[in-house]
Structure formats: structure tokens, C-alpha cells
Amino acid sequence: MTGEIVTREEFQGIPVRVVQREGIGAIPLNDIADGIGLDRSGLHKLLKRNERVLAPYVSMVNMSTDAGARETICLTRDGVIGILMKTDFGKMKDPVKQANVIEFQKWAIETLSKVIRDESVLSINCRQVDIKVELVEAKELAALCDKPQDMFLEAVFRKRGKPEFADLLALPANSIVHGEAGVWLNPSQIGMRCGHTAREVNHYLNWHKYQYRDANGFWRLDEKGLPYGEEYWFESPTKHREIRIRWQESLLIASGLIKDPPGQTALAEG
């Protein structure tokens, strides 16, 4: 890249440099690592392992540093999405870092989209790309990264200013109405049975593979939790909607949250 304009943005109070040239935006790989709180060398190794997939989205930019001018690895918007999709959430034990990865993806999409002129969607060589082509490419990239294709398709829709289509991808197969009476319990009610907070219950169920966080930060049923839980759309009084999970009472014993004799709980194991 030559003739770049470098601006400084902020992600959760952390400075992130954004490089602009001919309507294309990019972020230095080191700034991505710093913004999320990941090890720089680890992210560089991840890029190296996936360079065949991510090479079209990588640029070397001559940038000023404390040590003087030096070539810096930068990733375009699609490159940021791609490398963070390759991040192994299973090895990332800190839920704060997991959430930061998701939030940084959203922030990068919004921030780098502002750089694109006339709100059109451009490829690396500044040609306008049809959304159908981009959706096909998203599916191919998902397969190469071994990640759910819905995550990539959602990124395309949000980038194109079609959040209503992105939201449809997050809909569970069988949506149900919040507040049905019966034997169903939410994490707060489960916590009352066990003497713990809803956050502790969610952490325990995640640790023991009953649920996981999706790309939007919602708790979703893992395969182990399918016999005991059900997903539904929760709607707040302000009309905010999000996916939640409700659980059957049988989960308490099956998961080890409550053990015989009554009164013993298992949260210390998580």
C-alpha cells in the first residue's frame, strides 16, 4: 500500500490504527491482538497457518513506530473477520476474551465500512461485488475455516446494511414464547435451587458442555444439553429480543448441580 491515511480509532478505550487507501480500510495485526487482549505472536502464528486462505486480505504497510518506520502486517475487513473466525474458542478459557473477539468483529465491520466510499461494497481491487457472489464466497470461506457458515453469511448481510436478514440466521428452528408456565427453569431459578448466581450456573453449564456462546454472544444448547433444555426468544419491555435457554428440572441432577443427598451442589467442580 502507498499513499495511506492512518487514523486512530478506539475499541473499548484501546487505541486501534485504521489504514485507508482508495476506499479500502485495514487494521494492523498487532492492533487487533491488543484490542482483544490476545498474544501478538499467537495471532501472527495463526495468520501464518492460514496464509493461503487469508493472503488476499493481507497488506504490508510502511508505518511509523517507536523504533522508526517499518513494514506492518494489516488486514482488511474480510481479513479481520476471517482470522477471528479461525480463533479457537475451545482453548480460550476467559469468557471476557471470548466476548471481546465477537465484539471486535462487529466493531471492525462497522468501522471499516465507514472507509468505503459511497457506502458501496468493494473488493480488494476496488470492483463492486454482487451480494450473491459475496454470499457464495462467504460459504466457501466458512468451509475453509471449518466454521459454521451462518457466522460468515451474517457478516455479509450486516456489511451490506441488511441486519434483518442477519437476525433471521440467528433464529432457532423452533422459536417459542417467553414465560410459558410449567417445569421450565431459567438460570436464576436454577441458581436459587443451588445457592448460586445465574452467572455461576451459566459458567458451570458451559464448562460441562451443556451450552456454548454463539458468535452473537447468546447462550445456545450444546449437544449434551439438548435433552434437558429448549431455546426461545426473550423479548424485553423495550422490545429488545435475544435468544435464551430454559431448562427442565431433570438438568439439576443430570448435570451434577444437585447431588444426593439433597443440599449438595457441584459448582465447585467448574
N, C-alpha and C positions, 0 to 999 in steps of 0.2 A: 504493500500500500504506500502511496505517496500523496502529498497534499492533504494530510489528515487534519481534522479538527478534533481536539481532545477536550472533553468537558468532564466535570466531576459531578456525579450524582450521589445519592445516599440510599443505602438499603439498611433499614433498621438502625440508622445512625452511623453506619460504617461507610466510609467513602469508597466509591467504585468509579473507576475511569471508564468513559464511553468514547470510543473512537468512531468518527463519522467521516465517510468519503463517498461522494456520488450517491447519496441516498441510502447507503448501507451502513448499519451500525455494528460494532463489535465490542466485546469486553475482554480485557486481558485475563488469561487463565489464572494468574495469581490473585487477581481481584475477586474472581469467582470463589476461589478457595477461602480467601479471607472473609468474604461476605457471609459465607455459610458456616465458617468455623471448621473447615477441613484442612488436613495437612497438605501443603503445597506440593510436596514431592509425590504424595499419593495420587493427587489429581493429574500430575504430569505423567505418571506411570499408566494411569487409566487411559489417558489420551493416546499414549504410545501403543497400548494393547489394541486400541480400536481405531488406529490411524487410517486404515483402509476405508472404514465407514465414514469417519468424520473429516477426512482430508479436504473435501470440497468446502467445508465451513471454517477452515483454519486460515489465518493470515498472519504473516510476520510483519510487525510494525516497529519502526525505529522510534523509540520513545525515550524521554529524559527520565533518569533515575538518580538516586543519591550518588551512585557510582559513575554517573555520566550517561551519555546516550548509548542505548543497546537495543538489539532486536528483541521484541517481546511477542510471545505467542498470544494471539487474540482469537476469540470465537465469535462468529455471527450468532444471530438469534437462534437459528436452527441448530447451530453447533452447541450452544448453551443447553438447549432442550435435550439434544442427543446425549451429551456427556453426563448430564444429571440423570437421565433415564437409565444410564448404564451403572449408576451408583448402586452398590449392593446394600439395600436397606437391611437385609438379614444380619449383616455384620455391624450395623450402626445401632448400638445399644441405647444411645442417648436420644430420647424422643424429641428433645429440643432441636437437635441437629436434623433429625428426620423432617420435622416441621419446617425448618429453615430451607432445606433442599426444595420442598414443594413451594414455599413462599417465594424463594429466589427465582424459580422458573416463571411464576406468574409475574413477578416484578420485571424480569428481563424481557418477557414478551411485551409488556406494556411500555417499558422504557425504550426499547429498541424500535418498537413500532412507530414511535414519535419521530424517529430519524427518517423514516421512509417518506419520500416526497409524495404529496397529493394523496396520501393515505392509500396508495396502490401497493400491491404485494409484488416485490421484485425478487428475482433470483440473483445468484452471485454475479452474473454478467448483466444485471440491470434489465432483464427482459421480464415483462409481465407474464405471470404463470396462471393458467386457468385453475380454478379451485379443484376441479375434478382430477387434474394431473397431480396437484399437491396432495390430495387425499390418497391417491394411489401410492405416491412416494412415501407418505406417512405410514401406510400399511407395510411397505417394503422395509422401511427403516425400523419399524417395530419388530419385524421378523428377524432382522439382522442383529438387533439389540436383545432379542429374546425377552421382550416386554409386551404387556397387553396392548393391542393396537388401539383400544379406545382412548388410552392416555395420549397417543400421538394424534389421533383424529380430533380429540378435544382441543389440543393445542392449535391445530389448523383452524378450527371454527372460531376460536377466541381471537386468533391473529387476524382473521378476516372480518371481525366485527359481528359475528353471529353467535352470541352467547346462548341464545335459546336452543340452538342445535347442540351446543356443547353440554348444556344441562340435561338434555334428553339422554345422552350417553351414560349419565350417572344414575338414571332411573333403574331401580331393581326390577327384576322380571315381574314380580307380584307386589305392587305397592299396596299398603294398607293404611287405614286411617288411624291417626294417633288417638290414644285414650280408650281403646277397647277394654272393657272390664273382663275379669277372669283371673287366671293363674299367672298371667304375664307380669314380669318384674323388670324395672329399669335398673341401671347400675346403682342409683341412690338407694332404692328399696332393697337391693341385694346387700349393699353396704350396711344398712340398718340391721339386717339379719345377722351380719358377721361382725359388726362393731368397727367398720372401716369406712373410709370415704369412697365416693364414686370413682375418683381418680385412682385410688389404690386398687379397686376392683377391676377397672379397665386395664391397668398395668398388669395385674395378675392374669387376666384372661388373654391378654396379648402375649405375655411371656409363655403361657401354656398352649398357645396356638389355637385358641377358640375364636379369636378375632384378629384383624390387622387393620392398619390405616391405609386408605387408598390414596391416589395422587392428589385428591382434594382435601385430604386431612380427615375424612369421615371414617368412623369405625365400620368395618364390613365383616360379615361372617366368614371365618376360615372353614376349611372342610371339617375340621374336628368339632366346630360349633354348630354346624347345620342341624343336627338332630335336636338341639336344645334352644335355638334362637330363631328370630324372624326379623327381617329388615322392614322398616316402614319410613314414610316421610313424616317428619315432625314439622308443624307449622306454628310459629310463634304468633302472639297477638299483633306483632308488627308485620306479619305476612312473610317473615324470613322462613325459608324452608331448608331442611337438611336431613340427610339420611341418618337414622338411628337404629339401634338394635334393642329388642325386648327379649327377655329370657324366660324360659319355663322354670318352675321351682326345682325340677329334677336336676338342673345345672348345679345347684348348690352342693349336692352330694357327688355328682359325676365328676366335677372339676376339682373336688377336694377343698372347696371353700368352707364347707362344713363337714366335719368328720364325726363318726361315732366315738365316744358318747357325745350327745348334744353339747354344744358350747365350745368345742374345739374348732379352731379355724386354721387355715393353711396359708394365709397370705405371707407369712414369714419365708416360705419356700421361694417365692418370686423375687 
